[in-house]
């Protein structure tokens, strides 16, 4: 995500209507806002807002176990307004949970379940479609809906052996027990699933800070005789993390991700070097993730970074962004950490040249591959690896210039990251050049008339997607789309320097979750990339301290 270092186009001349001082002040305010959220140790500890999915599951679990408390009342108050949500799935989840709490029949039918599952699958990568469809079935099942005719146990009811990361393994185990309970099935796969869920110690901890998986595990165990005390204690553990608005979040923390991406944005914008060094020190201290037993099947990424110190599961995205920041700020001090992180990435590259998110042997993904290419770029010895990865990206590009959905609702997210990866290609790599040109073309063609971009073509402009689009065009020759995007973005800044708009990050895909800080960070990153294209960035956008 950092500024591309190869030869760039001519310096950007701002449109007449944008005075350089305006850009300076906007960037300085946003630098101050993001910097002000750093703890003394350099960590950016963002706050995950409540989400209907987890909140509906929590209320359903309280209803199922007969739990009555002020926490339940606050949860009901959070969910009731969401029954009229514009998001159909949220509206159904809230209505089912609130209706169940009142003792009413849900009235759900298998056709509704199938329709909602189809809507979810339309926004998810194809390689997880079966897993996500069964997850929707399981969630709606515990909320009182009947199973559709095509419901089945994961893996056809066989004990699983395929490569799978820890979170997906726990999700699969939960779904297996929930669906098996509804079908009246008990076999070796349900026994294996029970063992997996008990290994997360749900009575005493929200495993890896993953509230959604904790809730699915408790619902699964609630259908197993003899697990009543585990479920009761697990619910008490969850209630310690109820948000002030009464709801529950997707995850408890993403400190490493917020710090790594926030650090890259602050570095690009010329922030305080002392703060950046504290941020890299914080990341260096948490390399490798939490010291918890891995539940992955296959060879997980190890020696890299997880999204939070609570989390054991390392991933390519966190590892790549942490490496980029360490290498940009203080590569000498962190030489050992960088070397281990590079080795961690190389160990999970697929035979097709691409990189998965979590474990070796899993499906390669364009966005993760682009992240890895950028992280490996400072290391000449990795050139053959990066060439294979760039070839994978070129092969993965769709006819319209886009790529399959990654970990964002915004189509622009993968586009800007692949565009930055293409900046690392050699001058004789004609396929990478053609790929970059196609990205720039599709980004230009989908720019809204107001100058911004939406999550998908035709959607209203939003802050995050516009930041992504702006970065994607920062290395193009035509400055006019950049000027229009910058004009739109500058007009959206709030009085305190921050930005807003709908959430774009998803987990599990394609369910959106919201850390407000993860809106400010991409915008700051975009302003940093603009800074690098100005004729005299030090004069126009001096470091904000």
FIGUKOL-585987 format. One line per field, with one value per residue (C-alpha): z, x negated, y negated; residue number from 1. Coordinates in pm, 1 decimal. Layout:
BEGIN
z	Z,...
x	X,...
y	Y,...
nr	NUM,...
REM end
This chain:
BEGIN
z	0.0,36.1,-225.3,-537.4,-591.2,-964.1,-1221.2,-1191.6,-1438.8,-1452.3,-1135.5,-1069.8,-1132.3,-918.7,-1086.9,-1056.6,-814.7,-564.5,-390.5,-251.9,91.9,100.1,37.5,298.7,565.2,492.7,510.8,827.0,1000.0,907.0,1015.0,1350.1,1384.1,1310.4,1509.4,1804.9,1822.0,1872.8,2218.8,2387.7,2256.3,1900.0,1854.2,1672.5,1858.2,1656.2,1784.8,1605.1,1602.6,1675.4,1392.7,1345.5,1265.8,1599.1,1792.9,1653.9,1736.3,2089.9,2152.2,2010.6,2243.6,2544.2,2444.3,2393.5,2735.7,2922.3,3016.2,3137.5,3238.9,3168.5,2896.9,2717.7,2737.0,2587.9,2312.2,2227.1,2212.7,1965.2,1738.9,1723.9,1488.6,1256.2,1172.5,924.5,789.5,419.5,422.4,375.3,557.1,856.9,864.2,859.0,1125.0,1358.5,1305.1,1369.5,1685.1,1832.1,1742.4,1900.1,2218.3,2238.9,2201.8,1854.6,1575.2,1329.3,1018.5,821.4,529.0,326.7,22.2,227.3,349.8,-4.9,-130.0,143.1,83.8,-288.7,-211.4,11.2,-242.6,-513.4,-316.1,-210.9,-393.7,-574.8,-390.7,-58.5,-197.9,-47.4,293.1,296.2,179.6,460.7,709.6,612.0,650.7,997.7,1116.9,1003.5,1144.3,1499.6,1452.1,1386.1,1008.3,842.4,636.6,256.5,64.2,-52.4,301.5,364.0,609.2,517.0,327.6,261.2,626.0,615.2,866.5,691.7,576.5,328.2,394.0,600.1,833.3,1200.1,1171.6,882.5,1066.2,1370.3,1147.7,965.3,1293.0,1422.4,1102.4,1106.9,1456.9,1395.5,1070.9,1200.8,1500.6,1272.8,1053.1,1339.1,1223.4,1442.7,1295.2,1289.2,1141.6,1429.4,1681.6,1513.9,1509.0,1881.3,1954.1,1746.3,1925.0,2273.0,2183.4,2160.3,2535.2,2479.6,2848.9,2950.1,2644.7,2320.2,2108.7,1921.9,1993.2,1724.0,1859.6,1560.9,1586.2,1963.1,1909.3,1638.5,1860.2,2155.8,1940.5,1809.8,2160.9,2284.5,2079.0,2236.5,2560.6,2849.4,2722.3,2906.7,3158.7,2885.5,2696.4,3007.1,3100.8,2739.2,2722.8,3041.8,2883.1,2572.8,2770.7,2902.8,2549.8,2487.7,2324.1,2479.6,2216.4,2333.4,2034.7,1975.8,1732.5,1470.7,1644.1,1961.4,1813.9,1498.7,1653.4,1418.2,1103.6,1212.8,1317.2,1001.0,754.9,963.4,983.4,605.9,560.8,816.5,657.7,313.6,453.8,625.1,987.5,1295.9,1252.1,1627.8,1615.9,1317.6,1504.9,1800.2,1561.2,1408.2,1754.5,1853.8,1544.0,1599.1,1949.8,1820.3,1527.5,1508.3,1671.1,1996.8,2146.9,2103.0,1964.5,1589.7,1470.2,1104.9,870.7,644.7,679.7,822.5,767.8,1065.1,1152.1,1009.3,1167.7,1272.1,1279.3,1657.7,1948.4,2057.6,1737.1,1657.0,1292.3,1081.4,738.6,419.2,437.8,788.9,723.6,398.5,541.7,855.2,637.0,417.5,721.4,887.2,563.3,501.6,852.6,1001.5,802.0,986.5,1338.0,1219.6,981.7,1164.5,1177.0,808.2,716.3,911.2,756.8,404.7,467.5,603.4,283.6,54.2,235.7,138.7,-226.6,-444.3,-744.9,-962.7,-840.2,-628.1,-253.1,-30.6,276.7,543.9,466.3,201.9,-47.6,-17.1,-316.7,-433.2,-424.7,-636.8,-353.2,-126.2,-413.8,-480.4,-110.2,-106.1,-422.5,-269.6,53.9,-130.7,-378.0,-175.4,-192.4,-528.8,-460.3,-469.8,-830.8,-976.4,-712.0,-785.2,-1160.2,-1105.7,-879.9,-1134.3,-1401.6,-1171.9,-1136.2,-1511.8,-1557.6,-1289.6,-1435.0,-1561.2,-1902.2,-1744.1,-1572.8,-1225.6,-999.2,-780.5,-447.6,-176.5,181.1,85.3,-48.0,-277.1,-623.6,-612.0,-326.1,-529.0,-822.7,-634.1,-467.3,-791.5,-953.8,-686.4,-734.3,-1106.8,-1019.1,-901.1,-1236.1,-1460.9,-1761.9,-1997.0,-1828.1,-2096.0,-1932.1,-1607.8,-1805.2,-1994.8,-1668.9,-1513.6,-1816.9,-1803.2,-1432.8,-1500.6,-1783.0,-1573.7,-1282.0,-1511.0,-1680.1,-1352.4,-1192.9,-1099.5,-1241.1,-898.4,-909.4,-660.6,-680.6,-516.7,-390.5,-725.1,-1060.5,-1036.1,-655.3,-488.9,-420.2,-80.0,98.6,104.8,-256.2,-374.2,-181.9,-348.6,-692.1,-635.1,-544.0,-849.6,-1074.2,-892.5,-1128.7,-1449.5,-1694.2,-1705.5,-1397.0,-1467.0,-1296.9,-999.4,-968.6,-972.8,-711.9,-489.2,-511.8,-402.6,-118.8,22.2,41.2,252.7,541.7,880.0,1113.8,1331.8,1027.9,999.2,726.9,724.2,500.0,478.7,590.2,318.5,500.5,520.3,746.3,700.4,338.2,232.0,566.2,623.8,958.6,1069.3,1237.2,1183.9,1182.4,873.9,680.5,784.2,708.1,334.4,282.5,451.8,240.0,-72.6,30.7,91.9,-260.0,-397.0,-193.1,-369.2,-709.0,-641.7,-797.1,-458.2,-189.3,91.5,6.0,-47.3,212.1,477.9,745.9,992.8,1353.0
x	0.0,-297.1,-408.1,-535.2,-904.7,-963.3,-955.3,-632.1,-438.2,-497.6,-426.2,-58.0,67.9,372.6,684.5,719.1,1009.5,794.8,539.2,241.1,301.3,645.7,491.6,225.7,476.9,705.7,415.8,278.1,617.2,654.7,297.0,372.0,698.6,545.7,228.2,439.9,590.9,256.3,183.5,-150.8,-289.5,-205.6,92.6,404.1,678.8,991.6,1342.4,1560.9,1922.3,2215.9,2353.4,2698.8,2567.1,2390.7,2658.6,2940.0,2746.1,2680.7,3048.0,3150.7,2903.7,3040.6,3392.5,3282.4,3118.1,3382.2,3138.5,3308.2,3106.7,3064.8,2819.0,3108.0,3316.4,3034.9,2990.9,3360.6,3344.7,3054.2,3225.5,3581.3,3504.9,3314.7,3637.1,3692.3,3334.8,3282.9,3055.9,3292.2,3078.5,3035.1,3410.1,3488.3,3228.1,3350.4,3716.7,3658.0,3453.6,3693.4,3996.4,3840.4,3764.2,4132.9,4234.8,4382.1,4353.3,4092.0,4298.0,3978.1,3988.3,3730.3,3790.3,3694.2,3381.1,3282.4,3343.8,3131.6,2852.8,2853.4,2821.1,2522.0,2350.5,2376.9,2129.9,1884.2,1588.9,1688.2,1448.1,1629.5,1982.4,2074.1,1933.1,2116.3,2448.9,2441.7,2350.3,2660.4,2869.4,2723.0,2774.9,3138.4,3191.4,3101.9,3335.2,3622.6,3634.2,3669.9,3385.2,3419.3,3428.1,3066.9,2926.6,2639.1,2357.1,2024.2,1802.6,2096.5,2098.6,1747.0,1478.7,1295.9,934.3,897.7,661.9,853.1,754.9,853.8,1147.2,1301.2,1243.5,1435.3,1706.1,1736.3,1755.8,2030.7,2231.5,2192.0,2338.1,2618.3,2731.4,2679.0,2897.9,3174.9,3142.1,3113.1,2771.5,2486.6,2169.2,1791.7,1806.2,2022.9,1786.1,1491.1,1684.7,1757.3,1388.8,1296.4,1544.7,1443.8,1081.9,1174.8,1259.2,1588.4,1683.0,1404.6,1292.2,1410.9,1172.3,924.3,1155.6,1392.7,1741.1,1924.8,1748.0,1801.7,2176.0,2198.1,2002.5,2235.1,2544.1,2389.9,2308.0,2656.0,2787.7,2548.9,2663.4,2424.8,2296.0,2547.2,2297.0,2045.1,2309.1,2424.1,2072.5,1989.3,2283.1,2165.1,1821.9,1974.4,2183.9,1865.4,1814.4,2158.0,2126.7,2276.2,2552.2,2661.6,2532.7,2234.8,1944.1,1797.4,1456.9,1318.4,1003.7,795.0,498.9,231.9,432.3,526.4,167.7,6.3,242.6,265.5,-111.3,-144.1,106.1,-69.3,-407.2,-275.4,-138.6,-464.8,-364.1,-586.3,-878.1,-883.7,-522.5,-598.5,-887.9,-658.1,-410.7,-674.1,-799.6,-446.0,-411.3,-753.7,-652.3,-347.1,-498.4,-371.1,-34.1,113.0,-38.9,266.0,309.4,368.4,684.3,587.7,585.6,283.8,-19.6,84.2,-115.5,-351.1,-609.8,-400.2,-128.2,230.6,494.2,466.4,246.0,551.0,537.9,312.5,418.9,151.9,258.7,104.2,272.9,159.6,-184.3,-225.7,-116.8,-329.1,-630.2,-571.4,-562.3,-871.4,-1065.8,-955.7,-1022.9,-1316.7,-1434.7,-1765.6,-1621.9,-1361.4,-1581.4,-1520.4,-1144.4,-1141.5,-1337.8,-1096.5,-796.2,-931.1,-994.4,-641.0,-493.3,-709.3,-604.3,-237.3,-268.2,-59.4,-174.3,24.7,-193.3,80.5,116.8,405.6,518.5,427.1,295.8,79.0,284.9,594.6,725.6,505.4,666.9,582.6,597.1,374.5,136.0,107.7,39.5,-238.1,-398.8,-422.6,-569.6,-829.6,-927.3,-1224.9,-1393.8,-1566.3,-1600.4,-1221.9,-1198.8,-1111.2,-841.9,-697.8,-700.5,-488.4,-255.5,-213.6,-139.3,130.0,280.4,284.5,453.7,710.6,821.3,1179.3,1273.9,1401.2,1066.7,1182.5,1096.7,1298.6,1423.4,1160.6,1203.0,1393.1,1738.9,1579.6,1479.3,1207.5,1018.2,863.4,813.4,596.9,391.4,323.2,236.1,-27.7,-160.0,-195.4,-421.0,-681.0,-699.5,-1002.0,-989.3,-977.9,-674.1,-418.9,-141.1,-169.6,-166.7,144.7,310.2,233.5,369.5,690.6,728.6,687.4,940.9,1209.3,1151.3,1185.7,1495.0,1675.1,1604.5,1931.5,2021.7,1963.8,1600.6,1622.4,1676.4,1924.5,1878.6,1997.2,2050.5,2359.8,2358.2,2349.9,2000.7,1855.5,1539.3,1355.4,1423.5,1323.3,996.9,931.1,1009.7,787.6,491.1,550.0,516.5,223.4,-20.3,169.2,78.2,411.9,453.2,812.5,992.9,760.4,856.8,1229.2,1187.0,975.9,1233.1,1509.1,1300.1,1191.0,1553.6,1642.3,1403.7,1565.2,1477.1,1258.7,1057.3,1216.8,1425.1,1735.2,1959.6,2063.0,1826.6,1641.7,1448.2,1613.8,1576.0,1664.3,1714.8,1940.1,2078.9,1973.3,1836.7,1740.4,1431.9,1473.9,1095.7,1081.6,1258.1,1012.3,704.3,772.8,853.4,530.0,343.1,497.3,393.1,43.8,28.5,144.3,-129.9,-387.2,-265.1,-277.7,-559.0,-711.8,-543.4,-759.6,-660.8,-292.1,-230.0,-499.8,-508.0,-225.0,-337.9
y	0.0,-232.6,-482.7,-308.3,-377.2,-304.5,-583.1,-777.1,-992.1,-1364.5,-1556.3,-1616.3,-1967.1,-2034.5,-2173.3,-2548.9,-2512.9,-2318.0,-2536.7,-2341.7,-2492.1,-2329.1,-1988.1,-2059.0,-2154.8,-1859.1,-1615.3,-1773.5,-1751.9,-1386.1,-1308.3,-1471.2,-1278.6,-937.0,-1006.4,-1113.6,-766.5,-595.5,-462.0,-539.9,-209.2,-313.6,-82.0,-199.3,-15.3,-72.6,-2.9,252.4,141.5,369.7,581.4,734.2,1083.0,1134.2,946.1,1162.3,1477.7,1349.8,1271.9,1608.8,1780.6,1591.4,1693.4,2052.5,2073.4,1873.1,1595.8,1275.6,970.7,599.0,707.7,877.5,561.8,355.0,610.5,598.8,219.4,245.9,499.6,364.9,71.3,303.9,487.0,203.3,211.6,147.6,452.5,743.4,998.4,765.8,700.8,1074.2,1159.7,884.4,975.9,1345.0,1283.2,1024.3,1236.9,1542.4,1348.0,1254.6,1619.2,1575.4,1829.2,1708.5,1774.3,1834.4,2073.9,2261.7,2040.1,1733.3,1908.5,1998.8,1646.8,1490.5,1741.2,1659.7,1290.3,1355.1,1577.9,1313.4,1099.2,1373.1,1532.7,1850.4,2078.5,2024.7,2046.2,2385.8,2291.4,1959.2,2106.0,2360.3,2088.7,1889.7,2204.7,2267.5,1908.8,1902.7,2252.0,2144.8,1847.8,2087.5,2128.0,2470.3,2609.8,2596.6,2922.0,2882.0,2853.1,3091.1,3139.0,2978.7,3219.5,3449.1,3554.7,3697.3,3605.0,3316.3,3338.1,3049.8,2754.8,2502.9,2221.1,2221.2,1982.1,2173.2,2502.3,2374.1,2230.9,2563.4,2753.9,2523.0,2553.3,2930.7,2963.8,2712.9,2874.2,3228.1,3146.7,3022.5,3333.5,3579.0,3698.5,3818.7,3969.8,3936.7,3587.0,3462.2,3619.5,3445.9,3118.7,3141.9,3193.4,2887.9,2662.6,2775.3,2700.5,2331.2,2332.0,2146.7,2148.7,1910.5,1716.5,1560.7,1764.8,1542.1,1247.4,1376.7,1306.5,1454.7,1790.3,1790.6,1748.6,2014.1,2253.4,2193.5,2248.7,2569.6,2691.4,2598.2,2887.1,3140.0,3309.4,3248.4,2912.3,2694.1,2556.6,2478.3,2283.1,2094.8,1991.9,1910.4,1672.3,1500.5,1463.7,1305.5,1057.5,894.8,763.2,611.9,270.7,-45.3,-44.7,301.5,495.6,721.8,682.7,914.6,924.5,772.2,616.1,565.1,384.9,518.3,445.4,95.0,22.6,160.1,-8.0,-323.8,-337.5,-306.9,-589.3,-811.1,-737.4,-831.0,-1157.7,-1253.9,-1195.6,-1211.7,-963.9,-897.9,-781.0,-558.7,-399.5,-324.7,-165.8,59.5,155.3,253.5,472.1,625.1,726.5,915.4,1101.6,1457.3,1392.1,1519.5,1831.7,2051.2,2398.4,2389.4,2559.4,2524.6,2819.1,2801.9,2575.3,2236.4,1921.7,1887.8,1625.9,1344.9,1135.3,1188.5,916.0,872.6,985.5,1188.6,1392.2,1686.0,1715.1,1538.5,1415.2,1282.3,941.3,848.1,993.8,801.1,466.3,508.3,591.9,288.0,60.7,210.8,186.1,-172.1,-304.4,-113.3,190.3,211.4,236.6,486.2,684.5,1012.7,961.7,872.4,1183.2,1406.8,1233.5,1276.0,1644.9,1679.8,1539.0,1748.5,2065.2,2028.5,1927.8,2157.5,2356.6,2114.9,1826.6,1671.1,1639.6,1752.5,1561.5,1815.0,2162.8,2325.1,2522.0,2303.4,2107.8,1821.9,1479.3,1173.1,919.9,1129.8,1191.1,818.9,758.2,1017.2,878.3,530.6,667.6,875.4,601.4,465.8,807.2,870.6,1242.5,1274.9,1152.3,1497.7,1542.8,1199.8,1264.7,1575.7,1382.0,1101.6,1361.9,1506.2,1159.9,1105.7,1443.7,1355.4,1023.5,1022.2,889.4,566.5,510.4,611.9,905.5,1142.4,999.7,986.7,870.1,556.9,477.3,221.9,333.1,65.5,231.7,513.1,279.1,29.4,299.9,484.7,152.7,92.4,446.0,375.5,80.0,333.2,513.4,488.0,256.7,555.4,712.2,632.2,836.6,640.6,314.9,421.6,526.4,187.0,4.2,206.9,124.7,-244.8,-225.7,-56.0,-293.7,-595.4,-453.0,-388.1,-726.4,-895.7,-1232.9,-1390.2,-1277.8,-992.1,-618.4,-383.1,-28.9,106.8,-70.0,-286.6,-305.5,-648.5,-777.9,-695.8,-803.3,-469.2,-368.1,-715.0,-685.6,-348.9,-489.4,-789.2,-566.1,-346.6,-652.2,-812.3,-640.7,-719.0,-994.3,-1177.1,-1401.2,-1507.1,-1214.3,-1261.2,-1624.0,-1544.6,-1270.0,-1491.7,-1770.7,-1531.1,-1385.0,-1719.9,-1831.5,-1526.7,-1591.5,-1647.5,-1933.4,-1708.1,-1594.8,-1250.5,-1084.9,-865.0,-661.5,-296.8,-19.5,167.4,441.6,784.5,1085.1,1356.2,1268.8,1098.7,968.4,606.8,491.6,143.6,3.1,-373.9,-412.5,-187.5,-462.5,-733.4,-522.8,-461.8,-829.0,-931.6,-675.9,-828.7,-1179.5,-1044.7,-903.7,-1238.1,-1404.5,-1186.0,-1302.5,-1672.3,-1871.0,-1957.4,-1746.8,-1880.0,-2234.5,-2165.4,-1896.9,-1919.5,-1657.6,-1714.4,-1683.3
nr	1,2,3,4,5,6,7,8,9,10,11,12,13,14,15,16,17,18,19,20,21,22,23,24,25,26,27,28,29,30,31,32,33,34,35,36,37,38,39,40,41,42,43,44,45,46,47,48,49,50,51,52,53,54,55,56,57,58,59,60,61,62,63,64,65,66,67,68,69,70,71,72,73,74,75,76,77,78,79,80,81,82,83,84,85,86,87,88,89,90,91,92,93,94,95,96,97,98,99,100,101,102,103,104,105,106,107,108,109,110,111,112,113,114,115,116,117,118,119,120,121,122,123,124,125,126,127,128,129,130,131,132,133,134,135,136,137,138,139,140,141,142,143,144,145,146,147,148,149,150,151,152,153,154,155,156,157,158,159,160,161,162,163,164,165,166,167,168,169,170,171,172,173,174,175,176,177,178,179,180,181,182,183,184,185,186,187,188,189,190,191,192,193,194,195,196,197,198,199,200,201,202,203,204,205,206,207,208,209,210,211,212,213,214,215,216,217,218,219,220,221,222,223,224,225,226,227,228,229,230,231,232,233,234,235,236,237,238,239,240,241,242,243,244,245,246,247,248,249,250,251,252,253,254,255,256,257,258,259,260,261,262,263,264,265,266,267,268,269,270,271,272,273,274,275,276,277,278,279,280,281,282,283,284,285,286,287,288,289,290,291,292,293,294,295,296,297,298,299,300,301,302,303,304,305,306,307,308,309,310,311,312,313,314,315,316,317,318,319,320,321,322,323,324,325,326,327,328,329,330,331,332,333,334,335,336,337,338,339,340,341,342,343,344,345,346,347,348,349,350,351,352,353,354,355,356,357,358,359,360,361,362,363,364,365,366,367,368,369,370,371,372,373,374,375,376,377,378,379,380,381,382,383,384,385,386,387,388,389,390,391,392,393,394,395,396,397,398,399,400,401,402,403,404,405,406,407,408,409,410,411,412,413,414,415,416,417,418,419,420,421,422,423,424,425,426,427,428,429,430,431,432,433,434,435,436,437,438,439,440,441,442,443,444,445,446,447,448,449,450,451,452,453,454,455,456,457,458,459,460,461,462,463,464,465,466,467,468,469,470,471,472,473,474,475,476,477,478,479,480,481,482,483,484,485,486,487,488,489,490,491,492,493,494,495,496,497,498,499,500,501,502,503,504,505,506,507,508,509,510,511,512,513,514,515,516,517,518,519,520,521,522,523,524,525,526,527,528,529,530,531,532,533,534,535,536,537,538,539,540,541,542,543,544,545
REM end
